[in-house]
Protein backbone atom coordinates (compact mmCIF):
# COMPACT_ATOMS: atom_id res chain seq x y z
CA UNK A 1 0.00 0.00 0.00
CA UNK A 2 1.60 3.22 -1.14
CA UNK A 3 0.88 6.81 -0.40
CA UNK A 4 -0.19 8.96 -3.34
CA UNK A 5 1.30 12.29 -2.38
CA UNK A 6 -0.32 14.03 -5.31
CA UNK A 7 -3.78 13.19 -4.03
CA UNK A 8 -2.90 14.28 -0.51
CA UNK A 9 -1.53 17.55 -1.89
CA UNK A 10 -4.70 18.06 -3.92
CA UNK A 11 -6.92 17.54 -0.88
CA UNK A 12 -4.75 19.94 1.11
CA UNK A 13 -4.94 22.56 -1.65
CA UNK A 14 -8.71 22.34 -2.01
CA UNK A 15 -9.31 22.45 1.74
CA UNK A 16 -6.98 25.45 2.11
CA UNK A 17 -8.73 27.24 -0.76
CA UNK A 18 -12.20 26.60 0.65
CA UNK A 19 -11.07 27.75 4.09
CA UNK A 20 -9.70 31.00 2.69
CA UNK A 21 -12.89 31.48 0.66
CA UNK A 22 -15.14 31.06 3.72
CA UNK A 23 -13.03 33.44 5.81
CA UNK A 24 -13.05 36.10 3.07
CA UNK A 25 -16.79 35.73 2.47
CA UNK A 26 -17.55 35.99 6.19
CA UNK A 27 -15.28 39.04 6.54
CA UNK A 28 -16.99 40.73 3.60
CA UNK A 29 -20.36 39.95 5.16
CA UNK A 30 -19.34 41.49 8.47
CA UNK A 31 -17.96 44.58 6.71
CA UNK A 32 -21.14 44.98 4.65
CA UNK A 33 -23.31 44.48 7.74
CA UNK A 34 -21.35 47.16 9.60
CA UNK A 35 -21.64 49.54 6.64
CA UNK A 36 -25.40 49.02 6.65
CA UNK A 37 -25.52 49.93 10.33
CA UNK A 38 -26.24 46.43 11.56
CA UNK A 39 -29.73 46.44 10.10
CA UNK A 40 -30.93 49.31 12.30
CA UNK A 41 -31.76 52.70 10.72
CA UNK A 42 -29.58 55.54 11.96
CA UNK A 43 -31.39 57.82 14.44
CA UNK A 44 -34.81 57.41 12.86
CA UNK A 45 -33.59 58.25 9.36
CA UNK A 46 -34.91 56.35 6.38
CA UNK A 47 -32.77 53.59 4.96
CA UNK A 48 -30.96 54.67 1.85
CA UNK A 49 -30.23 52.62 -1.23
CA UNK A 50 -26.64 52.01 -0.13
CA UNK A 51 -27.84 50.62 3.21
CA UNK A 52 -30.19 48.24 1.44
CA UNK A 53 -27.48 47.09 -0.97
CA UNK A 54 -25.01 46.60 1.88
CA UNK A 55 -27.56 44.57 3.85
CA UNK A 56 -28.30 42.42 0.79
CA UNK A 57 -24.57 41.86 0.20
CA UNK A 58 -24.13 40.82 3.84
CA UNK A 59 -27.02 38.37 3.62
CA UNK A 60 -25.60 36.85 0.41
CA UNK A 61 -22.14 36.47 1.98
CA UNK A 62 -23.52 34.85 5.13
CA UNK A 63 -25.76 32.57 3.06
CA UNK A 64 -22.75 31.46 1.00
CA UNK A 65 -20.83 30.65 4.18
CA UNK A 66 -23.79 28.71 5.52
CA UNK A 67 -24.17 26.78 2.26
CA UNK A 68 -20.49 25.83 2.21
CA UNK A 69 -20.61 24.70 5.84
CA UNK A 70 -23.81 22.70 5.25
CA UNK A 71 -22.26 21.02 2.21
CA UNK A 72 -19.20 20.06 4.25
CA UNK A 73 -21.35 18.61 7.02
CA UNK A 74 -23.36 16.72 4.40
CA UNK A 75 -20.15 15.24 2.98
CA UNK A 76 -18.95 14.17 6.41
CA UNK A 77 -22.21 12.67 7.68
CA UNK A 78 -23.86 11.23 4.57
CA UNK A 79 -20.97 11.04 2.12
Buried (B, 14 or more C-beta within 10 A) or exposed (E): EEEEEEEEEEEEEEEEEEEEEBEEBBEBBEBBBEBBBEEEEEEEEEBEEEBEEBBEBBBBBBEBBEEBEEEBEEEEEEE
